[in-house]
Amino acid sequence: MPLNASEIRVAGTGRVLTAPAHTAPPKDFDVDWAVRPWVDLGYTSADGVKFTKKDKLDPIDTWQTVAAIRFVYSDRDFSVKFTLLQVNAQTLHFFFGDTAPSDAEVLTYEIAAAPRVNERALGIEFNDGPDITHRFVIPRGVVTETDETSFTRTSAVKLGVTFSALTPLTARAEPLAVWTMNTTGTAPPAAPGQEAEPATSAR
């Protein structure tokens, strides 16, 4: 693999979106993602988004050997963590789950005593300059953890969440998560006397 500095990525600006579970993102990178049923959750903290992938492999031991003869997967945990800064009907519904807040002039959100699991699709998009866009989608998942929220006069209200991927209902046809990117402008520079390789797009 040749050295190619144009493939080094910096998530300069980005956004987090949500939609009903199994909602597909737009295939065309020129199409704005924030079109219903997808909803942009607005400003997030400067920490951005953190991904965590944890796999557990159990060893198979044998009588004849000391080291494991093979490993088998027993668990996979894939989650993303971020902090929402806007407080509105969409972010409260995402943070607390349960029933969506009322759309009346006075926003009311009731935190249920007997909550229901609120399955959602999650989308993450970031840009590295004007030409490079990355999109990450979890087709089905839930908010599994929420951070402590403080009300103070010196800082913004923060809604920190951890969103964990669930096995899709159509597991054979749908992956746990998908990372797509357009690769415009990432072709390695041509060697002296050779033509540059054309840039392609990954969809």
C-alpha positions as CSV (number, residue, x, y, z in Angstrom):
1,M,0.0,0.0,0.0
2,P,1.6,3.3,-1.0
3,L,1.8,6.2,1.3
4,N,-1.1,8.6,0.7
5,A,-1.5,11.6,2.9
6,S,-4.9,12.4,1.3
7,E,-6.4,9.3,3.0
8,I,-5.7,10.8,6.5
9,R,-9.0,11.9,7.9
10,V,-10.0,14.7,10.3
11,A,-13.6,14.9,11.3
12,G,-13.7,18.7,10.9
13,T,-17.5,19.1,11.2
14,G,-20.2,16.6,11.7
15,R,-23.8,15.9,12.8
16,V,-25.9,13.2,14.4
17,L,-29.2,12.1,13.0
18,T,-32.0,9.7,14.0
19,A,-34.9,8.0,12.4
20,P,-37.2,5.0,12.9
21,A,-35.4,1.7,13.1
22,H,-34.3,0.3,9.7
23,T,-34.6,3.6,7.9
24,A,-32.1,3.7,5.0
25,P,-29.9,6.8,4.5
26,P,-29.7,8.5,1.1
27,K,-27.3,6.6,-1.3
28,D,-26.3,9.7,-3.1
29,F,-23.7,11.8,-1.2
30,D,-25.0,14.9,-2.9
31,V,-28.4,14.5,-1.3
32,D,-28.9,16.2,2.1
33,W,-29.4,13.5,4.8
34,A,-31.6,15.6,7.1
35,V,-34.8,14.9,5.2
36,R,-37.7,13.2,7.0
37,P,-38.0,10.7,8.5
38,W,-34.4,11.5,9.4
39,V,-34.0,14.3,12.0
40,D,-30.8,16.2,12.8
41,L,-30.3,16.3,16.6
42,G,-28.4,19.6,16.4
43,Y,-25.4,20.8,18.2
44,T,-23.2,18.3,20.0
45,S,-20.2,18.9,22.3
46,A,-16.7,19.5,20.9
47,D,-15.8,15.9,21.9
48,G,-17.7,14.7,18.8
49,V,-18.6,11.1,18.6
50,K,-16.7,8.1,20.2
51,F,-17.0,4.6,18.8
52,T,-16.5,1.5,20.8
53,K,-16.3,-2.1,19.4
54,K,-15.8,-4.8,22.0
55,D,-15.7,-8.5,20.9
56,K,-15.5,-11.4,23.3
57,L,-13.9,-14.6,22.0
58,D,-13.9,-17.8,24.0
59,P,-11.1,-20.3,23.7
60,I,-11.6,-23.9,22.8
61,D,-9.0,-25.9,24.8
62,T,-7.9,-29.5,24.2
63,W,-6.4,-32.2,26.2
64,Q,-3.4,-32.5,23.9
65,T,-2.3,-28.8,23.9
66,V,-1.7,-26.0,26.4
67,A,-2.7,-23.1,24.1
68,A,-6.2,-22.8,22.7
69,I,-6.9,-24.7,19.5
70,R,-9.3,-22.1,18.2
71,F,-11.5,-19.2,19.3
72,V,-15.2,-18.6,18.8
73,Y,-17.2,-15.4,19.1
74,S,-19.4,-15.3,22.2
75,D,-20.3,-11.6,22.2
76,R,-20.1,-8.3,20.2
77,D,-20.9,-4.9,21.6
78,F,-20.9,-1.9,19.3
79,S,-21.8,1.5,20.6
80,V,-21.3,5.2,20.0
81,K,-21.2,8.0,22.7
82,F,-21.9,11.7,22.2
83,T,-23.4,14.6,24.0
84,L,-26.3,16.7,22.7
85,L,-26.4,20.4,23.5
86,Q,-29.8,21.4,22.2
87,V,-32.9,20.8,24.3
88,N,-36.1,20.3,22.3
89,A,-38.8,17.7,21.5
90,Q,-36.4,15.6,19.4
91,T,-33.4,15.5,21.7
92,L,-35.6,14.9,24.8
93,H,-37.4,12.0,23.1
94,F,-34.0,10.6,22.1
95,F,-32.5,11.0,25.5
96,F,-35.4,9.7,27.6
97,G,-37.2,7.4,25.1
98,D,-40.8,6.5,25.9
99,T,-43.5,8.7,24.4
100,A,-42.6,11.7,22.2
101,P,-43.2,15.1,23.8
102,S,-46.3,17.0,22.9
103,D,-46.2,19.5,20.0
104,A,-48.3,22.1,21.8
105,E,-47.1,25.7,22.5
106,V,-45.8,24.5,25.9
107,L,-43.5,21.6,25.4
108,T,-44.3,18.8,27.9
109,Y,-42.3,15.6,28.4
110,E,-43.5,13.0,30.8
111,I,-40.9,10.5,32.1
112,A,-42.6,7.1,32.3
113,A,-42.6,5.0,35.4
114,A,-42.8,1.9,33.1
115,P,-40.7,2.8,30.1
116,R,-40.7,1.0,26.8
117,V,-37.5,0.3,24.7
118,N,-37.3,3.0,22.0
119,E,-35.6,1.4,19.0
120,R,-34.1,3.9,16.5
121,A,-31.8,4.1,13.6
122,L,-28.8,6.4,14.1
123,G,-26.8,8.2,11.5
124,I,-23.4,10.1,11.9
125,E,-22.0,12.2,9.2
126,F,-18.7,14.2,9.1
127,N,-16.9,16.2,6.5
128,D,-13.2,16.6,6.0
129,G,-12.9,19.7,3.8
130,P,-15.4,20.5,1.0
131,D,-15.1,17.3,-0.9
132,I,-14.9,14.4,1.6
133,T,-17.9,13.1,3.4
134,H,-18.2,10.0,5.7
135,R,-21.5,8.5,6.8
136,F,-22.0,6.0,9.5
137,V,-25.3,4.2,10.1
138,I,-26.6,1.9,12.8
139,P,-29.9,0.5,11.4
140,R,-31.3,-0.6,14.7
141,G,-30.3,0.3,18.2
142,V,-31.2,1.8,21.5
143,V,-29.9,4.3,24.0
144,T,-28.5,2.1,26.7
145,E,-26.9,4.7,29.0
146,T,-27.4,8.4,29.8
147,D,-24.9,10.6,31.6
148,E,-25.6,12.8,34.6
149,T,-27.1,16.1,33.6
150,S,-26.4,19.3,35.5
151,F,-28.3,22.5,35.6
152,T,-25.9,25.3,36.4
153,R,-25.4,29.0,35.5
154,T,-21.9,28.5,34.2
155,S,-22.4,25.8,31.5
156,A,-24.9,24.5,28.9
157,V,-27.3,21.7,29.8
158,K,-25.7,18.5,28.3
159,L,-27.6,15.3,27.3
160,G,-24.9,12.7,27.1
161,V,-26.0,9.3,25.7
162,T,-24.5,5.9,24.7
163,F,-26.3,4.3,21.8
164,S,-25.8,0.6,21.3
165,A,-26.4,-1.4,18.1
166,L,-28.9,-4.3,18.1
167,T,-28.9,-7.3,15.8
168,P,-31.2,-6.4,12.9
169,L,-34.4,-8.3,12.6
170,T,-33.3,-9.3,9.1
171,A,-29.8,-10.2,10.2
172,R,-28.8,-12.0,7.0
173,A,-29.7,-9.0,4.9
174,E,-28.8,-6.1,7.1
175,P,-25.5,-5.5,8.9
176,L,-25.0,-4.3,12.5
177,A,-23.6,-1.0,11.2
178,V,-22.4,0.5,7.9
179,W,-19.6,3.0,7.2
180,T,-19.6,4.6,3.8
181,M,-17.5,7.4,2.3
182,N,-17.0,9.2,-0.9
183,T,-13.3,8.9,-2.0
184,T,-13.1,11.9,-4.3
185,G,-9.6,13.2,-4.4
186,T,-8.0,10.3,-2.5
187,A,-6.1,8.8,-5.5
188,P,-2.4,8.6,-4.7
189,P,-0.1,11.0,-6.6
190,A,1.3,9.6,-9.8
191,A,4.9,8.6,-10.0
192,P,7.1,10.5,-12.5
193,G,6.2,9.5,-16.0
194,Q,2.8,7.9,-15.0
195,E,-0.7,9.2,-15.2
196,A,-2.6,9.7,-11.9
197,E,-5.2,7.1,-11.0
198,P,-8.8,8.5,-11.3
199,A,-10.6,9.1,-8.0
200,T,-13.5,6.8,-7.3
201,S,-16.5,7.0,-5.0
202,A,-17.4,4.4,-2.4
203,R,-21.1,4.1,-1.8
